[in-house]
Amino acid sequence: MKYTLEICTDSVASAVAAQKGGAKRIELCSGLVIGGLSPDPALFKVVRANTDLEIRTLLRPRFGDFCYDEYEFEMLKEEVQMYREFGILRPDGTMNVEQMEELVRISGDMKVTMHRAFDVCKDPYETLEQCVSLGIDTILTSGQKDSAWNGREMLKELKERAKGRIEILAGAGINPGVISKLSEYAGLKTFHMSGKIVKESRMEFRRQGVPMGMPGMSEFEIWQTDEEAVREAVKVLKNISGLDKRDEIV
């Protein structure tokens, strides 16, 4: 039985750690600390050069909501020719089917994921059917809760309604223990996690009181994927799927 572990990364070091830990697929973004933004093409290029991972790339032009103006939509159309993961909503909380359809068309034969814009849409079940009708491959979702475990009821319902037509990828608060519980409770087989740890900056001199971003966030902490966390998640998936240690999680 096929199980999938996708690691969310925003640096080359994290992507390399994901591969060393046994992952085969990543979601690549920038600015993970604010929920993820579209990555720079240079990041994509260097990750591609240093790993053999399948890369699914987040498209999100800015921090904030998922209701985009005409300029931001033009940016998305440019980015989708390289990348593949996006989501656009209308002000009333429904999916912007027309804009999504155009992006899917531009993406050609690439696999497409609707990202967690899904988790703030008005009607998840209607949006599920719209995603299927557009030919979208995957929905990344926490079940419209702050974590996938808290959203387990909806995740189970989405999995049942999907009927294999689209991949339901559980994300938010995913760790080895949650993977095991969600697999058993909701029958899920695909999981999205960052496996992040906070590393201390190598800076010895530290100027205090000069924030470069959001107030309250340290300039001397670096968030990166932990190779061991990925390895443990892969181990859990192999155990619940009955795979031999030599087999691989895709």
N, C-alpha and C positions, 0 to 999 in steps of 0.2 A: 504494500500500500504506500502511495506517494505522500510524503510529508515535506513541507517547505519551511525553512527558517530564513527570514530576510532581516538583515542587520541595517539599522539606520545609522549612517555615518556622514560626518561633515569634514573629514580630513583624510589625507593619504594614510597617515599613521593608523587611523581607526579602520580604514578599509583593509590594510595589510593585516591588522590584528584579527579582523573578522575572518579573513581567509585562513590564517594560521590556526584559528580556533575551529575551523571545519565548515564555516558557512560557504555557500555557493552563490548567494544572491544578496545584493545590498540595495538600499535606497540611498542615493547620494543627494546631499543637499548642502547648503551653507547655513550658518546661523541657527544651529539646532537648539540653542538655548532660548530662542524666541519662537520655537515651533517649526523652524525650517523655512528656508528661502531657496530660490533657484541657485544652483551652484555656478561658479565661474567656469567657463569652458576649459581654462587651464587646469583646474582641479580635476575635471572629468578626464582630461588627456593624461595627466600624471597617474591617476588611479588606474586607468586602462593600461598604461605602460608597466605598472608595477604589480598588477594582479591579473588573475584569470577569471574574475568574478563576473556573473551576470549583473549588469548595472541597470537599475530602474531609477530614473532621476526625477526628483520633485520639481514641479514648476509652480512657483508662487512669487510674483514680482515684488511683493512687499509684505511687511508685518501688518496684521489687522484682519479685517473681514475678507470674504471671498467674492465680493461684489465689485467688479472691475470696470473702470471707465474705458473709453475707446483707445486711449494711449497705452494703458496696461494690457488691453487685449491684443494690440499690435505687438507688444513685447512678447506675449505668450505665443503668438503665431510664429514669431521668429524662433523662439526657443524650442517649440514643439518639433521643429524639423531636426533637432538634435536629440531631444529628450522625449519623455513619455508619460509623466504622471501629473495630473492636473484636476481641477475641479472649479466650477464657476456657479454661483448662485445668483438669483434675482433678489431684489430688496424684500420681496414677500417670503423668502425662505425656500422657494422652489428652485429646482435646477434650471439653469439657463440652457435649455436643450439646443437652441439654435447655435449659440457660441460653442457649446461642447461638441456638437455635430461637426462644426467647421474644423475644430482642433483634431478630432478623430480622423477626419478626411485628410488633413494635412499630414498626420502621423503615418499614413500609408499602412504598411504591413507590420509596423512595430507593435509590440504588446503595450496596452494602455491600462493604467490604473487610475480610478477616481480616488484622490487622496481624502484626507479627513475633513474636507469641506462637507463630506457626507454626514459627519457627526453633528453639524449644526443646521442641516436642512430641515424643512418643516415636516415632510412625510417620507420617512426612510423607505417604506415599502413601495411607494410610488416611484421614488428615485431609483430603487433597485431595478424595477421593471424598465425604467427609462435607460439605465446603464446597459441592461441586457439588449434592448432594442437598438442601441447605438453601436453594439459590438465591443463594448469595453470589457476587458479581460478580468479585472480585479477591482474589488472595493476594499480600501483600507479603512477600518473602522474600530472604534472602541465600544460599539453598541450605544452610541450617543451618551456615554457616561464619562466620568473622569478617569476611568481605567477599564480595561477590557473585562476584568473580573466583575466589576460592578455593573457592567453592561452585558453580562452573560445571558440574561433572558432574551434580549433583543438579538444578540449574536446567534443564539440557538435558533430563533425564529427566522433570521435572515438566511442561515445555512439551510433550513428546511425549505424556505420559499425559493431559494436559488436553484435547488434541484440539479446542481451540477452545471448550470448554464453559465455561471460566473463564479470566480474565486472570492471567498470571503476571507480576507486577511486580517486577523485580530492584532490590534496594536494598542499601545498605551499601558504602561505598568506591567509589561510582559517580562517574566523571568522564568527560570527552570521550573519552579514550583507551580506557577500560574499556568504554564504550558500543559503540565500534566493534568491539572484540574479542569481546564477549559476543553482539553481533548476529550476527557471523560464526560463532562457535563453537556457540552454543545456539539460534540462530534467534529470539532474543527481540526484541520490538518495543516493549516498555514498560519505562521506566526511572525510578527514584526517586532523587533526589540532593538534597543541601542546598546545594551550591555555596558553602559558608561560607568566610568570611575572618574573622580576628580583628582587631577595631578597638580602638584605644586609647580609653579613657574620656576624656571632655572635662574631667574633674575635675582641677583644678590642685592643690588641697590633698588630700593622700592620707594618711589615718591608717593606719599600718601595725600589724600584729599584732592586728587585730580582724576575724576572718573571719565572714562572714554565712551561710556555707553549708558546703560540703564542704571540709575542710582541704586546703591545697595549691592551691586554685583562686583565682586572682586576682579581686579585686573590681573591678579596673580594666581588664578586658578584656570586650569585647562581641562576641558571635558573630552575624554577619549574612550573609545570602545576597549573593553577589557577582554583580551584573548581567552582568559580562563572562563569568563562568564559565557562566552560563545561556545567554548568546548563543552561546558556543563549542559547548556541548552541542547546541543547536538546529541549528547549522551542521553538526555531524557527522551528526545524524539526517537532515537534508535530503540530505546527500551520499550516505549509505548507502541511502536510500530512493529516490533519483533524482528528488526533488522539485525543481521550479523554485524559485528564490530567493523568488518572490512567494507560493509556497504556504506553508501553515502546518502546524506540528506540533501535534497536539491534546494 
